[in-house]
Amino acid sequence: MTFLEGQYPRVIAHRGLALKHAENTVGAFEAAVESGADILETDVHLSKDGSVIVAHDPDLVRVAGRPGLVSDFSERQLAEMDLGFGEGFPTLDRLLRRFPDAKFNVDLKTRAAVEPFVEVIRGHGAESRILATSFDEPTRQATVNLLPDVVSSTSQSMVIQARLRTWLGLPMETWSVPPEVVALQIPPSRYGVALVTPSMLRLAKRKSLEVHVWTINNPEDMRRLWTMGVHGIVTDRSDLAVEVRGELFPELTLG
């Protein structure tokens, strides 16, 4: 198996499907898989005792309603916190065991998580079903250096470089992309600058990159982006995205 095998467009479930579950919990990922999502997107931090914890925020305020950081608590303490619907923070190890066939798009939120993350992925032999990335280029690079068989996506600095080249009309050949990078993952715009543009799509195609756009929850936006030619949509509503994909591409049999 390779990470991007199979047909696109792809539905990428952002932190699972958190309608009847809290985000980034086992229940949310189960719901996303049941909805028909192709890829499960998540983020990781480290616990106080060094476990790789599935969580987006470094602190607990938004998701757990309490002060403190993920890194202040042990794996057990985090698992016992009620994030809603009786579920706590899972570890990446638990998710890989619970979903042995699922593909995960994982954003490493801290440089300290790199080595423990690598150990978990190697321990499961999960290299072919992981896309490892980070907004921080040194963190992304450190991860793929240790996991040469894992694919990755563009970091924030790469996206800035790409947009500047398309904005200034520079030759596409001047944008160098590392060989492990297989996807340009971007929001529709950033700081008032449009990122999903025809020129960016042409650049991605020239570099043989898929384009995944985040975080899209409105069905009309999904239709517009898929009609433009993006390959994947990162969404909190994988259930809606699967429906829209079926309407637009009824001829495809997508697993």
C-alpha positions in Angstrom: 0.0 0.0 0.0 1.1 3.5 -0.8 -0.4 6.5 1.0 -2.1 8.1 -2.0 -3.1 4.9 -3.9 -6.6 4.8 -5.1 -8.9 7.3 -6.8 -9.4 10.9 -5.8 -11.1 13.2 -4.9 -10.3 12.3 -1.3 -12.3 13.1 1.9 -9.9 13.8 4.7 -11.6 13.8 8.1 -10.3 16.7 10.2 -9.9 15.4 13.8 -12.5 12.8 13.0 -16.2 13.4 12.8 -17.2 15.2 15.9 -21.0 15.3 15.7 -21.8 12.9 18.5 -18.3 12.7 19.8 -15.5 15.0 20.9 -12.9 15.9 18.3 -9.8 13.7 18.2 -11.3 10.8 20.1 -11.7 7.2 19.2 -15.4 7.7 18.7 -14.9 10.6 16.4 -12.5 8.6 14.2 -14.8 5.6 14.2 -17.6 7.9 13.0 -15.4 9.3 10.3 -14.5 5.9 9.0 -18.1 4.9 9.0 -19.0 8.0 7.0 -16.6 6.9 4.2 -13.6 9.2 4.8 -10.5 8.1 3.0 -7.9 9.7 5.4 -8.1 10.6 9.1 -6.4 13.9 9.9 -5.0 14.6 13.4 -2.3 16.3 15.4 0.0 15.1 18.1 1.7 16.4 21.3 3.7 14.7 24.0 2.3 13.8 27.5 4.4 14.4 30.6 5.6 10.8 30.5 6.5 10.9 26.8 3.5 9.3 25.1 2.4 10.6 21.7 -1.0 12.1 22.5 -3.6 12.9 19.8 -4.6 16.5 20.4 -4.7 19.7 18.5 -4.2 22.4 21.1 -1.2 22.5 23.4 -3.5 23.5 26.3 -6.7 22.0 27.8 -8.9 25.0 27.9 -10.9 24.6 24.8 -11.4 20.9 24.7 -11.4 20.0 28.4 -12.5 23.2 30.0 -9.6 23.3 32.5 -6.2 25.0 32.8 -3.0 23.3 32.0 -1.1 21.9 29.1 -1.2 18.4 27.5 2.5 18.1 28.5 1.6 18.7 32.2 -0.3 15.4 32.5 0.5 11.7 32.1 -0.9 9.5 29.4 -3.3 7.9 32.0 -4.4 11.3 33.3 -5.2 12.5 29.8 -7.1 9.3 28.9 -9.3 9.8 32.0 -10.2 13.4 31.2 -13.7 13.7 29.9 -13.6 15.7 26.6 -17.3 15.0 26.1 -19.3 11.9 25.6 -17.2 10.1 28.2 -14.0 10.0 26.1 -10.5 11.2 26.9 -7.3 11.8 24.9 -6.2 8.8 23.0 -2.6 8.0 22.1 -1.5 7.6 18.5 -0.5 4.0 19.4 -4.1 3.3 20.4 -5.5 4.7 17.1 -3.1 2.7 15.0 -4.1 -0.4 16.8 -7.8 0.4 16.7 -7.8 1.3 12.9 -5.2 -1.1 11.4 -6.2 -0.3 7.8 -6.7 3.5 8.1 -4.5 6.2 6.7 -3.5 9.0 9.0 -2.5 12.6 8.1 -0.5 13.6 11.2 0.6 17.1 12.0 3.4 17.2 14.6 2.8 20.2 16.8 6.1 20.1 18.7 9.7 19.2 17.8 9.9 17.1 21.0 7.3 14.7 19.6 9.5 13.7 16.6 11.5 10.8 18.1 8.6 9.3 20.1 6.3 9.6 17.0 8.9 7.8 14.9 9.1 5.0 17.5 5.3 4.5 17.4 5.2 4.4 13.6 8.0 2.0 13.3 6.5 -0.2 16.1 3.4 -0.6 14.0 5.1 -0.9 10.7 2.7 1.8 9.6 5.0 3.8 7.3 2.9 3.3 4.2 -0.3 4.6 5.8 1.1 7.8 7.4 1.5 11.3 5.9 3.7 13.2 8.4 3.8 16.9 8.3 4.2 20.1 10.4 3.8 23.8 9.9 7.4 24.0 11.2 9.8 23.0 8.5 12.6 21.8 10.8 10.1 19.6 12.6 8.8 18.2 9.3 12.3 17.6 8.0 13.5 15.9 11.2 10.5 13.5 11.0 11.0 12.4 7.4 14.8 12.1 8.0 14.1 9.4 10.5 11.2 7.9 8.5 12.4 7.9 4.9 9.5 5.7 3.8 6.9 8.1 5.1 5.4 10.7 2.7 4.8 14.3 3.7 3.1 17.6 2.6 4.3 21.1 2.3 5.2 23.1 5.4 4.2 26.7 5.8 7.4 28.0 4.4 7.1 25.9 1.3 3.5 27.3 0.7 4.8 30.9 1.0 7.6 30.1 -1.5 5.1 28.6 -3.9 2.6 31.5 -3.7 5.3 34.1 -4.2 6.5 32.3 -7.3 3.0 32.2 -8.8 2.3 35.8 -7.7 5.5 37.1 -9.3 5.2 34.9 -12.4 8.6 33.2 -11.7 9.4 30.0 -13.6 7.7 26.9 -12.0 11.1 25.1 -12.2 12.5 27.4 -9.5 10.3 25.9 -6.8 12.1 22.9 -5.4 10.1 20.3 -3.6 11.6 17.5 -1.5 11.0 14.0 -2.9 8.9 12.9 0.1 6.4 15.7 -0.4 3.3 14.4 -2.2 0.7 17.0 -1.4 0.2 20.8 -1.2 -2.1 21.2 1.8 -3.4 24.8 2.0 -6.4 26.8 3.2 -8.4 28.8 0.6 -6.6 31.9 1.7 -4.2 33.2 4.3 -3.8 36.7 5.6 -6.1 37.9 2.9 -4.1 36.3 0.1 -5.9 33.7 -2.0 -4.0 30.4 -2.1 -6.3 28.1 -4.1 -5.8 29.7 -7.5 -5.5 28.4 -11.0 -1.7 29.2 -11.0 -1.2 27.3 -7.7 -3.1 24.4 -9.1 -0.9 24.5 -12.3 2.2 24.6 -10.1 1.1 21.6 -8.1 0.3 19.7 -11.2 3.7 20.5 -12.7 5.3 19.2 -9.5 3.1 16.1 -9.4 1.5 17.1 -6.1 -2.0 16.6 -5.0 -3.8 19.7 -3.6 -5.7 19.2 -0.3 -7.7 22.3 1.0 -8.6 22.9 4.6 -10.9 23.2 6.5 -14.0 23.1 4.3 -17.4 22.4 5.9 -19.8 24.1 3.5 -21.1 21.8 0.7 -21.1 24.6 -1.9 -17.5 25.3 -1.2 -16.8 21.6 -1.5 -18.5 21.5 -4.9 -16.6 24.6 -6.1 -13.2 23.3 -5.0 -13.7 19.9 -6.5 -14.9 21.4 -9.7 -11.7 23.5 -9.8 -9.7 20.3 -9.6 -8.5 20.0 -6.0 -7.7 16.4 -5.1 -8.8 16.4 -1.5 -10.9 18.3 1.0 -10.0 18.4 4.7 -13.3 18.8 6.6 -15.0 18.6 10.0 -18.0 17.1 8.1 -16.8 14.1 6.3 -20.4 12.9 6.1 -21.4 15.9 4.0 -18.2 15.7 1.9 -18.8 12.0 1.0 -22.4 13.0 -0.1 -21.1 15.8 -2.2 -18.4 13.7 -3.8 -21.1 11.1 -4.7 -23.2 13.7 -6.4 -20.3 15.2 -8.4 -18.5 11.9 -9.3 -21.2 9.2 -9.4 -19.0 7.2 -11.8 -16.3 6.7 -9.2 -16.1 3.7 -6.8 -14.2 5.1 -3.9 -13.1 3.0 -0.9 
